[in-house]
């Protein structure tokens, strides 16, 4: 039987290991859940097993330690995971919340279970998601959110939390590097993250340029472009050079500073991708553009109303969602995002101003 909150809060020695190795958006989605956990159980320690790069994502959560895992280096394979397990044992892990449920975390689950440590893994709802994405007899309905699936893991461990009680942190002070880029602009700050892992959920670049051009003309926003990698940086540099109110921050800030900037935005425009979850975890109003994926799969950014999700023409493309992650595109569905008009996007953003 699960202990109640009072009993749990008295257990100062409890250390909950949280496993979520990737991807960035999925890691970011753990943050509202862990914040709520922290507020509910202030004396329980959290140890998060994730990639070193993601450590700044958790910077506003007290009594939380990130144990960085290098899955392509010293922690690769069974020998590497054994190193991780031995190190975590020394930290005094009491229970394990596996929010990833992949091969690597299953190996760690086996190791902990042999030693008698309780491990609860996320139920990803694979059967429900298969029914949602199949082309025939589609079960088109809202599935449980990923945030709630994470919360369910903690409840199964005896730590029930209420995500409706979540509170966003205060905005962090801006660093000199951010202020230098922003030129201390007093306009509304809008972030635009125009890229996604798959082309099927990336708004066509020529249409995004139309959106940026119209917003620049409106002169209401200082627009910050986000991306990564040489190709994206080159594209964003080219776009930003043509407009007065557009600044490319890709490649110019540390990830920690990018997060501080995102947390200080007045609004974000993103694809169904990691940047949407980064802005949402700070309570920033976030407009998302969707292609062959759909919010019903449970990946709507935290705390965002459904009218912040702009969808393609579902009457014309009635097989959407065709996949959970955007990696399956039926013939004829390659250009679904062209049915999202730039003026629709601009109007949605201006409504947030």
C-alpha positions as CSV (number, residue, x, y, z in Angstrom):
1,X,0.0,0.0,0.0
2,X,1.3,3.4,-1.0
3,X,2.5,5.7,1.9
4,X,0.6,8.9,2.2
5,X,2.2,12.3,1.5
6,X,3.0,13.0,5.2
7,X,4.8,9.6,5.6
8,X,6.7,10.1,2.4
9,X,7.9,13.6,3.4
10,X,9.3,12.3,6.6
11,X,11.6,9.9,4.7
12,X,14.5,12.3,4.2
13,X,16.7,9.4,2.9
14,X,14.6,8.4,0.0
15,X,16.3,8.7,-3.4
16,X,14.2,8.3,-6.5
17,X,16.1,7.5,-9.7
18,X,14.5,8.9,-12.8
19,X,15.6,7.5,-16.2
20,X,14.9,9.6,-19.4
21,X,17.9,9.5,-21.7
22,X,16.5,11.2,-24.8
23,X,15.1,12.9,-26.9
24,X,15.2,16.6,-26.0
25,X,11.4,17.1,-26.1
26,X,10.7,14.0,-24.1
27,X,13.3,15.1,-21.5
28,X,11.7,18.6,-21.3
29,X,8.3,17.0,-20.8
30,X,9.6,15.5,-17.5
31,X,10.2,18.9,-16.0
32,X,6.6,19.9,-15.1
33,X,6.2,16.5,-13.6
34,X,9.4,16.7,-11.6
35,X,8.6,20.2,-10.4
36,X,5.2,19.0,-9.2
37,X,6.9,16.0,-7.5
38,X,9.3,18.3,-5.8
39,X,6.5,20.6,-4.5
40,X,4.6,17.5,-3.2
41,X,7.6,15.7,-1.7
42,X,10.2,18.4,-0.9
43,X,12.4,16.0,1.1
44,X,12.7,13.2,-1.4
45,X,15.8,13.4,-3.5
46,X,15.6,13.0,-7.3
47,X,18.5,11.6,-9.3
48,X,17.9,12.0,-13.1
49,X,19.8,9.7,-15.4
50,X,20.1,11.6,-18.7
51,X,22.6,13.0,-21.2
52,X,25.0,15.7,-19.9
53,X,23.8,18.2,-22.5
54,X,20.3,18.1,-21.0
55,X,21.5,19.0,-17.5
56,X,20.5,22.7,-17.7
57,X,16.9,21.7,-18.3
58,X,16.5,20.8,-14.6
59,X,18.3,23.8,-13.2
60,X,15.3,25.2,-11.4
61,X,14.4,22.1,-9.5
62,X,15.8,21.8,-6.0
63,X,17.2,18.7,-4.4
64,X,17.7,17.1,-7.9
65,X,21.0,15.7,-9.1
66,X,21.7,14.8,-12.8
67,X,23.8,11.8,-13.3
68,X,25.1,12.2,-16.9
69,X,25.2,9.1,-19.1
70,X,27.5,8.8,-22.1
71,X,25.7,6.1,-24.2
72,X,28.1,6.4,-27.1
73,X,31.3,6.4,-25.0
74,X,32.1,5.0,-21.5
75,X,28.5,3.9,-20.8
76,X,28.0,2.1,-24.1
77,X,26.9,-1.6,-24.1
78,X,26.5,-4.0,-21.2
79,X,29.9,-3.1,-19.7
80,X,29.1,0.6,-19.8
81,X,25.6,0.1,-18.3
82,X,27.2,-2.0,-15.6
83,X,29.4,1.0,-14.8
84,X,26.3,3.2,-14.6
85,X,24.5,0.7,-12.3
86,X,27.5,0.4,-9.9
87,X,27.8,4.2,-9.7
88,X,24.1,4.6,-9.0
89,X,24.1,2.0,-6.3
90,X,26.7,4.1,-4.5
91,X,24.3,7.0,-4.6
92,X,21.8,5.0,-2.6
93,X,19.0,4.7,-5.1
94,X,15.8,3.4,-3.3
95,X,13.3,3.1,-6.2
96,X,13.5,3.7,-10.0
97,X,11.1,5.6,-12.2
98,X,11.9,4.5,-15.8
99,X,10.3,7.2,-18.0
100,X,12.0,5.9,-21.1
101,X,11.4,2.1,-21.3
102,X,13.9,1.2,-24.0
103,X,16.6,-1.4,-24.3
104,X,19.1,0.4,-22.2
105,X,16.7,1.2,-19.4
106,X,15.4,-2.4,-19.5
107,X,19.0,-3.6,-18.9
108,X,19.2,-1.3,-15.9
109,X,15.8,-2.5,-14.7
110,X,17.0,-6.1,-14.7
111,X,20.1,-5.1,-12.7
112,X,18.2,-3.1,-10.1
113,X,15.5,-5.8,-9.8
114,X,18.0,-8.5,-9.1
115,X,19.2,-6.4,-6.2
116,X,15.7,-6.1,-4.9
117,X,15.1,-2.4,-6.0
118,X,11.6,-1.6,-7.1
119,X,11.4,-0.4,-10.7
120,X,8.3,1.0,-12.4
121,X,8.4,1.7,-16.2
122,X,6.2,4.0,-18.3
123,X,3.3,2.5,-20.1
124,X,3.7,4.1,-23.5
125,X,0.2,3.0,-24.7
126,X,1.6,1.4,-27.8
127,X,-1.7,-0.4,-28.7
128,X,-3.7,2.8,-28.3
129,X,-1.2,4.7,-30.5
130,X,-1.2,2.0,-33.1
131,X,-5.0,2.3,-33.2
132,X,-4.8,6.1,-33.5
133,X,-2.3,6.0,-36.4
134,X,-3.6,3.1,-38.5
135,X,-5.1,4.1,-41.9
136,X,-8.3,2.0,-41.6
137,X,-10.8,2.0,-38.7
138,X,-8.8,4.6,-36.9
139,X,-9.6,5.2,-33.3
140,X,-9.4,9.0,-33.5
141,X,-9.5,10.2,-29.9
142,X,-7.4,12.0,-27.3
143,X,-4.9,9.7,-25.6
144,X,-3.4,10.1,-22.2
145,X,-0.7,12.8,-22.3
146,X,2.9,11.9,-22.0
147,X,3.1,14.1,-18.9
148,X,0.3,12.1,-17.2
149,X,2.0,8.8,-18.3
150,X,5.1,10.1,-16.4
151,X,3.0,11.0,-13.4
152,X,1.5,7.5,-13.4
153,X,4.9,6.0,-12.9
154,X,5.4,8.0,-9.7
155,X,2.0,7.1,-8.5
156,X,2.8,3.4,-9.0
157,X,5.9,3.9,-6.9
158,X,3.8,5.4,-4.1
159,X,4.2,9.1,-5.0
160,X,0.9,10.3,-6.4
161,X,1.1,13.8,-7.8
162,X,-1.5,16.2,-9.2
163,X,-0.3,18.0,-12.4
164,X,-3.0,20.6,-12.0
165,X,-1.1,21.9,-9.0
166,X,2.0,22.6,-11.0
167,X,3.5,26.1,-10.7
168,X,5.9,27.6,-13.2
169,X,9.2,29.1,-12.0
170,X,10.0,32.8,-12.0
171,X,11.8,34.1,-15.1
172,X,15.6,33.9,-14.9
173,X,17.8,37.0,-15.2
174,X,19.2,37.5,-18.7
175,X,22.9,37.2,-19.2
176,X,25.1,39.8,-20.9
177,X,25.3,37.6,-24.0
178,X,21.5,37.5,-24.3
179,X,21.2,41.2,-23.7
180,X,23.8,41.8,-26.4
181,X,21.9,39.8,-28.9
182,X,18.6,41.2,-28.1
183,X,19.9,44.8,-28.1
184,X,17.6,45.4,-25.0
185,X,14.6,45.5,-27.3
186,X,11.4,46.6,-25.5
187,X,9.1,44.9,-28.1
188,X,7.4,41.7,-27.4
189,X,9.8,38.8,-27.7
190,X,8.8,36.0,-30.1
191,X,10.8,32.8,-30.6
192,X,10.5,30.9,-33.8
193,X,11.9,27.3,-34.1
194,X,11.2,26.4,-37.7
195,X,12.8,22.9,-37.8
196,X,11.8,19.4,-36.7
197,X,13.4,16.0,-37.0
198,X,11.3,14.9,-39.9
199,X,10.3,16.9,-43.0
200,X,6.7,15.6,-42.5
201,X,6.2,17.9,-39.5
202,X,8.3,20.8,-40.7
203,X,6.5,23.9,-42.0
204,X,7.7,24.6,-45.6
205,X,10.5,27.1,-45.4
206,X,9.1,29.4,-48.1
207,X,5.8,29.7,-46.1
208,X,7.7,30.3,-42.8
209,X,9.6,33.1,-44.5
210,X,6.2,34.6,-45.4
211,X,5.2,34.4,-41.8
212,X,8.4,36.0,-40.6
213,X,8.1,38.8,-43.3
214,X,4.6,39.6,-42.2
215,X,5.5,39.7,-38.5
216,X,8.5,41.8,-39.2
217,X,6.3,44.3,-41.1
218,X,4.0,44.5,-38.1
219,X,6.8,45.7,-35.9
220,X,5.3,44.3,-32.8
221,X,7.9,41.6,-32.1
222,X,11.6,41.1,-31.7
223,X,11.9,37.7,-33.4
224,X,14.5,35.2,-32.2
225,X,15.2,32.2,-34.5
226,X,16.2,28.9,-33.0
227,X,18.0,25.9,-34.6
228,X,21.1,23.9,-34.5
229,X,23.7,22.4,-36.8
230,X,25.5,24.1,-39.7
231,X,22.8,23.8,-42.3
232,X,20.1,25.3,-40.0
233,X,22.4,28.0,-38.8
234,X,23.2,29.0,-42.4
235,X,19.5,29.1,-43.3
236,X,18.6,31.2,-40.3
237,X,21.5,33.6,-40.8
238,X,20.3,34.2,-44.4
239,X,16.7,34.8,-43.2
240,X,17.7,37.1,-40.3
241,X,19.9,39.3,-42.5
242,X,16.9,40.4,-44.5
243,X,14.7,41.8,-41.7
244,X,15.0,44.5,-39.1
245,X,13.3,42.7,-36.2
246,X,14.8,39.2,-36.7
247,X,17.8,37.8,-34.8
248,X,19.3,34.4,-35.3
249,X,20.5,33.0,-32.0
250,X,21.5,29.6,-33.3
251,X,25.1,28.9,-32.6
252,X,25.5,32.1,-30.6
253,X,24.4,31.1,-27.1
254,X,25.2,28.2,-24.8
255,X,22.3,25.8,-24.3
256,X,21.9,27.2,-20.8
257,X,21.6,30.8,-22.1
258,X,19.2,29.6,-24.8
259,X,16.9,28.2,-22.1
260,X,17.1,31.5,-20.2
261,X,16.1,33.4,-23.3
262,X,13.3,30.9,-24.1
263,X,12.0,31.3,-20.5
264,X,11.8,35.1,-21.1
265,X,9.9,35.0,-24.4
266,X,6.4,36.4,-24.7
267,X,5.5,33.6,-27.2
268,X,7.0,30.8,-29.2
269,X,6.2,29.4,-32.6
270,X,7.4,25.8,-33.1
271,X,6.8,22.6,-34.9
272,X,5.8,19.4,-33.0
273,X,9.3,19.3,-31.7
274,X,11.6,19.8,-28.7
275,X,11.6,23.6,-28.7
276,X,7.8,23.6,-28.2
277,X,8.3,21.6,-25.0
278,X,11.2,23.8,-23.8
279,X,9.1,26.9,-24.1
280,X,6.0,25.3,-22.6
281,X,7.9,24.1,-19.5
282,X,8.4,27.8,-18.7
283,X,4.8,28.6,-19.2
284,X,5.5,30.6,-22.4
285,X,2.4,30.7,-24.8
286,X,3.4,28.3,-27.5
287,X,1.8,28.0,-31.0
288,X,2.6,24.6,-32.6
289,X,2.3,23.6,-36.3
290,X,1.5,20.0,-37.0
291,X,2.0,17.9,-40.1
292,X,1.3,14.1,-40.2
293,X,1.4,13.9,-36.3
294,X,-1.4,15.1,-34.1
295,X,-1.9,16.3,-30.5
296,X,-4.2,13.3,-29.7
297,X,-1.1,11.1,-29.4
298,X,-0.3,12.9,-26.2
299,X,2.5,15.2,-27.1
300,X,0.8,18.5,-26.8
301,X,3.1,21.0,-25.0
302,X,2.4,21.2,-21.3
303,X,-0.4,23.6,-20.2
304,X,-1.1,24.8,-23.8
305,X,-4.8,25.0,-24.9
306,X,-5.7,23.0,-28.0
307,X,-6.4,26.2,-30.0
308,X,-2.6,26.8,-29.8
309,X,-2.2,23.8,-32.1
310,X,-2.6,24.7,-35.8
311,X,-3.4,21.6,-37.9
312,X,-3.5,20.9,-41.6
313,X,-6.7,20.1,-43.5
314,X,-7.8,16.9,-41.8
315,X,-10.9,16.6,-44.0
316,X,-8.5,16.3,-47.0
317,X,-5.9,14.2,-45.2
318,X,-8.1,12.0,-43.1
319,X,-5.3,9.5,-42.3
320,X,-3.6,12.0,-40.0
321,X,-2.0,11.1,-37.7
322,X,-0.1,8.7,-39.8
323,X,2.6,8.1,-37.2
324,X,3.5,9.2,-33.7
325,X,6.8,10.8,-34.5
326,X,6.4,11.8,-38.1
327,X,8.5,9.0,-39.6
328,X,5.7,7.4,-41.6
329,X,4.3,9.4,-44.5
330,X,1.7,7.7,-46.9
331,X,1.9,8.5,-50.6
332,X,0.2,11.8,-51.2
333,X,0.8,13.1,-47.6
334,X,4.1,14.7,-48.3
335,X,2.8,18.3,-48.5
336,X,0.0,18.3,-45.9
337,X,1.5,21.4,-44.2
338,X,0.9,23.5,-47.3
339,X,-2.7,23.6,-46.2
340,X,-1.7,25.7,-43.2
341,X,-1.8,29.2,-44.6
342,X,0.8,31.8,-43.4
343,X,-1.9,34.3,-42.6
344,X,-3.5,31.7,-40.2
345,X,-0.1,31.4,-38.3
346,X,0.4,35.2,-38.2
347,X,-3.1,35.7,-36.8
348,X,-2.6,33.2,-34.1
349,X,0.7,34.9,-33.0
350,X,-0.8,38.3,-33.1
351,X,-3.7,37.2,-30.9
352,X,-1.1,36.4,-28.2
353,X,0.4,39.9,-28.4
